[in-house]
Amino acid sequence: MSKILSLLLFLVVASNSSILHFKKYELNGREKGDTLFIIGGIHGNEPGGYFAPSILIQHYKILKGTLWVVPNLNFDSDIRDQRGIYKDMNRKFAHIDKNDPDYQIVKDIKKLILDKRVDLVLNLHDGHGFYRKKWENIIFNPKAWGQAFIIDQSNIKTPKYDNLGEICKKITSKINGSIFSKKHVFGVKNTKTKFHDEQMKLSLTYFAITHDKPALAIETSKNITELKTKVYYQLLAIEEFMNVMGIKYKRDFKLNEKNIEKILKEYGNMTINGRFKIDLNQIKPFINFVPIKIKNNCFVFSHPLGAVIKDNNIYRTMIGNKKIFEFKPEYFELSKIKPKITFVVDGKDTDATNLFAVNAKKSFTVKCDNDIRVNVIGFSKKGKKNESNINISKKDIAKRYSIYKDKDTYRVEFYDKKNRYIKTVLVNFTK
């Protein structure tokens, strides 16, 4: 299996007025086979629809066939937990104005959907209520969308997977035995779009099938409150579609709610302008005076749903709709020089020129060129503006300046003689 590693690091330059474009991830098996295209995040208030594909990207290995995964189609809306900040993107596939903020995104995803390599498209959602063929009450009824495979018609004229209705019925019989509650069982909802549903004629799946591309939606229920449960159901269904298509795979975890809950709390790391790397699982809720540029900052994430939103003079770091931490910036020009940096850690020299962090038990001393200014955040010594060549122990640094919740980890910043920012190295005091 090959996976383009650069795609695992998502580059975002964000502000309130800009559009964050989706990213396509390609997971290829060593053995050729069919291609399943999975699209999540078309509605930003449906997190089951975008956290499930993010887990596919990070934790699945394809052995035969191919997965194309777009976890964050409507990324601006996903990170703001809104259905569509530029109105409903899933109603823009029949026609979209060139001045619409979603224009380029819709144009680009259409091109991917129609790629000749794609054999089947799944569009992931969370829908209201629980679909039932017969009326039971206002939650369980034929007009509900949750816990259903949504098809526009049962059959289409394509060489493969033309019998969508039959495929979905087989899959429901497979997965309903692994559902936690009878209330949560899946059904197949045929909207018969061509004859009965004007709104669905504007949707992504109807665009696909009218261009002879098999497509359907998987809808878990918004009435299921636990995200881990919705993601479990999404993955359960996706795996069955892969089985139908002969796509072979393996994952690095056992598929259950406990493991999914753990994975959903793994946020990875973020690197700012290639100079400061932060563990998002450890970071405190707020950090002051983070050195960045005034504009055109690069925030690189290991998580597919990572992004940064600027709100006035505060930067909010998000994983999907989850706020991880906020920081207040301190603006600097970036230095072009790369000095040699040495940390003497507990009496032993460590070359930190290319490091983002070092571990220390008792103390450290920073050594570098005389024209490089060292600033240890939380430490001060009277008469010293440059804190190089000073032996510093944990007790010398104010504990409130540790950037991590459960660790004593402190920032050491480097600046050139023109006060341009070079980089940050974190010192983590271990026991």
N, C-alpha and C positions, 0 to 999 in steps of 0.2 A: 504494500500500500504506500502511495506517495501522498504527501500533504505539503502544499507550498507553505513553508514555515513563515515566510514574511507575512502571510495572511493572518497568522496568529497574533501578530502585533498590530493593533489597530491604531492608525494615526488619525487624530481628530484635532482640528483647529476650530474652536467653537465660540459662538457668541449668540446673543438673543436674536440677532437678525439673520444669521447665516443658516443654511440648510446643511445638515449632516447627511451625506450620501450613504447608502447601504454598501455593504461589502459582501462579495461572493467568495465562499470558501469551497474548495474542490477536494474531495476525498476520493482517491483513486485506488482501486484494488489492483494487485499484481495481475490478476486474471481478468480479462475483459468481460463485460456484460452490460446489462441495461443501466440507464441513468435515471435516477429519481431526483427531482428538483423539489426541495423543501423551502418554503417561504414563510417566514415568521415576522410578526411585528407590523403588519399593515394597519392595525389598530393599536394605538399606544396604551390604552387602558385594558389590554388583554395580555397580562404577563405570562400566562401559560403558553401563549402562542409565540413568545420570543425567548423565554428561558429554556424551553425544551430543545430548540435547535442549537442554542449555545452549548448545551451538554453534548449533543451529537458531535460538534466540532472539536471539543476538548477531550472527550472520553471514549470515542468510538474509533475503531480501526476497520477499514473496509478491506476485505480479502478478495472479493470478486464483485465486479461492477463498479458503479460510481455514484457518489452522492454529491449533488450541488446543494449548498446551503446558504441561504440569505437569512440571517437571524433577525435583522433590524431594518426591514424595508422602509418603515416610516420612522426613522431614528429620532427626528426632532420631537415627534409625539411620544415615542417610547420613553425617552428620558424625562418627559414632563408628565407622564401618566395620564395623557389625554387621548381621546379617541382619534382626533385629527385636528391639529392646531390650524391647519389650512383647509378645514372641512374634511369630509370623509374621502380618503384616498381610494377606498374600494368602490367608489361611485364615479371614477374618472377614467375607466378603461374603454368606454365607447367613444368618448371625446374628451379632450382636455385642451384648454386654451394655452397658448405659448407663454402667456403672462402668469399663469398659475405657478406658485412656488413649487408644486409637486411635478411640474411638467417633465423635467429631466429625469427624475426618478421613475416616473411611469413609462417614459419612453425607453429607458434603459432596461427595466424589468421586462417589458414586452419583448424586446429583442432577445433576451435570454430565454424567455418562455418558448419562443418560436424557433430556437436553435434546434437544428435537425438531430443533435445528439440527445436531446431530452425526450424521454419516453413517457413520463408521467409527472404531473405537478400536484403537490399537496400545499394548500394554503391553510395555515394554522391560526385558529381563533379561540377565544372564550366567548360563549353566547349565553343569553339570558335563559333561565329556566331549564327544564328537562323535556326534551322532545318525546312525545308519545303519539302514536297513530290516532288514538281516541282521546277525547276530552276527559280529564280527571278533575282538574282544578286549574287555578290561574297559573300555577307553577308547572304542572305536568299536563301538557296539551299539544295539539298539532302545530300551534303557532310558535311554540318555543324552539330555540335553536341549540341549546346546550346538550352535550352528550350525544352527538349525532355526526354522521357523515353526511355532508350536504352535497348533493349532486344536482346539476341543472337538467339532466335527462339520463335515462338508464343506459342508452346505447348511443355511440357516435361512430362515424365511419373512419376508423383508423386501423392500421395493420396490427397494432398491439393495444391491449387493454381497452377495447371498444365497449366491453360489457361492464360499465362502471357499477350499475345497480347490483349485478350478480357478485362482483368482486367484493363490494362493501358488505353485502349480506353474509358472505362467507367469513369475512374478517370479524364482523360483530359476533358471530357464533363462536369464533376463536377466543376473542378477548373478554367477552362477558363472563367467562368462567374465572377470570383473574381480577374482576371488579370487586371492590370492598363492600359495596352495598347494592341491594337490588334497585335502590333509587337511582344509582349511577350508571345503570346499564346503557349501552349505546344502541341507537337505532339508525335507520337510513331515511333521511328526509329528501325526497325528490321535489324540488321547487317547480319542476316543469316550466322553467324560466321562459321559454319561447312563447308559451301560451298564457301564463298566469302571473308573471312577476316582472313588472316594468323596472323596478329598482335593481333586481338581480341581473338584468340585461346590461347594466353598467359595470358589472363586477369583473374582477380578475379571472375567476374561473370561467365565466361565460365568454369572455374574450378568448380564452385558451381553446375551449371546445368549438367555438365558431371558426377557429383557425385550425381545426382538425388535430388538436393537442389534448389528450386525456387530462382532465384536471378535476379536483374536488376539494372541499374544505373539511378539515377535522375541527369540530367545535367541542371543547370541554365546557363545563357549566360555570358561569359566574356565581351561581348560587353555592358552589363548592368553595368554601372560604380558604382552605389550605392550599397554598401555591404548590407545595410538594405533591399533593394528590393530583392536581391538574397536570403537572409536568409528568408524573408517572403515567397517567392515562394517555397523554400525547405520545410519549415514547413507546408505550405498549402498542398503540395503533401503528405508529411509524414502522416499528420492527415487523409487524405483520405485513405491511405493504412491501417491505424489503423482501420478506420471505416469498410473497407472491411473485415478485419480480426476479427472484433468483439471486438477489444481492446478498452475498455472504459477509458477515461482519463479526467482530467481537468487541466487547466493551471492557473497561478496566474496573468495573464494579458490578455487584449483583443488583439487579433491577428491583428495588423496593423503596418504600417511602423513607425509611431511615437513611439510606445512603443518598437518596436525592436531596433530602433536607441538609445533609452535610455538604454535598456538592454546591448547593445554592448559596452556601455561606463562604465559598472559596472565591475570593475576589481578585486574586492574583496581585500584580504589581503595576505601577505606573512610573514611567520615566519622563521627566520634564526637560525638553530641549537637549536630551542626551547627556545631561549633566547632574541629575539628581534622581535617584531611584528610590521609590517608596513601596513598602509592603502594605497593601491596602487592607489586609486582614488584621494588622496591628495598629494602624494609624489612629490617633486621637480624633475626636469629632471636629476640632478646629486647630489650625496651625497659623501662627502669625508670621508675617514678613518672609514669605517665600520668594527667593530671587527669580524673576522672570523678565522677559522683554515686554515692552509696552504693547506690542501687537505681534501677530504671526508666531505665536508659541506652538510648539509641537508637543502634544501629550500622547505618549505611546503606551498602550495597554496590552497586557497578556490576555485579558478577558475580552471576548468578542463584543460585549455590550458596554464597554467602557467609553465614557465621554466626559467632557467638562463643559459646564455652562457658566458664562459670566453674567452676574447679576449686580449691576452698579459696580462696586469695587471689590466684590467678593466672588471667588471662583468656587463653584460647587462641583464636586467629583461624583459621578454617577456610575453605577453598574445597572443597566436597564433603568427601572423606575426606583431603584434603591439609592438613597443618598449615603455615600460612604464617609465623606468628610468635606469640610470647607476650608479654604485658606485665603488669607489676605496677602496680596502681593507686595513686594518691594521691587521697583523697576530699575533695571540695570541694562547697560549694553553688555553683550557677550564678548568675552575676550577670544582672540584667535590663537593665543599661545597655549601650549600644553607643557607645563613645567614638570620636571621630575619631582614627585612627592614621596617622602619617606615617613612612615610612622614607626617610631620606636615603641613597640608595644610590650610592656612588662620586660623591658631590657633587650628585646629582640627586634632587629630591623625588618620592616615589611614594606616592600615597594607598592605604594598605593596609587601610582600614576594612572593606572587603568581600572582601579577598584571604585566601587560605590560604597563599600562598608568594610570595616575591620572589627575584630572582636578583641576585647581586653578584659583581663581579670582585675588588675590593680590600677594601672596608670598607662598613660601614653604621652609621647612627645612628638610634635610635628617638625620635620626638617624639610626645608625647600630653599630656593634661591632667595637672596636677601630682598629683591624687589617684589616678592610675592607676599601679600598681606593675608595672614591667617586669622580667622574669626571663629572662635569656639563659642557657639550660642549657649548662653547661660553661665559663662565663665567671665570673670573680669579680674584684672590685676592693676592696681593703681600705677599710672604712668606708662602703661603698655597698651598701645593701639594695635601692635602686631603680636599675636599670641603664638608665634613659632618659637621653638627652642625653649619651651617651658614644660616641665613635667607636671602633668595634670592627672589627678585621681578623681574617682567618682564623687567623693565628698566635696571636691572643689567646684562642682557644677550644681546650680540650683535644680532640684529634681523636677520642678514644674516645666522645665524646658525639654524634658524628654518627649520625643515626638510619638512614641508608641505607648499603648495603654498598659501593657503588662511587662514592659522591658525598660531598662535604663539605657536609652539610646539617644545620642546627642549629635547635633549637626556641627560639622566642621566645614566652614566655607572658605573658599580661596578667591582672591581678587588680584589683578595685576596692578602695576604702579599708577595706571590711569583710572583705577577703581572700576574696572570692567570685570564682570563675574566670570570665573573660570569653571568651578564645579563645587559639588558638595560631597563629602565623605562622611558617612555615619559611623560613629563609634558606639558599639554595643557592648556594654559591660556585662559579662557573664559571671556566674558564680563558680 
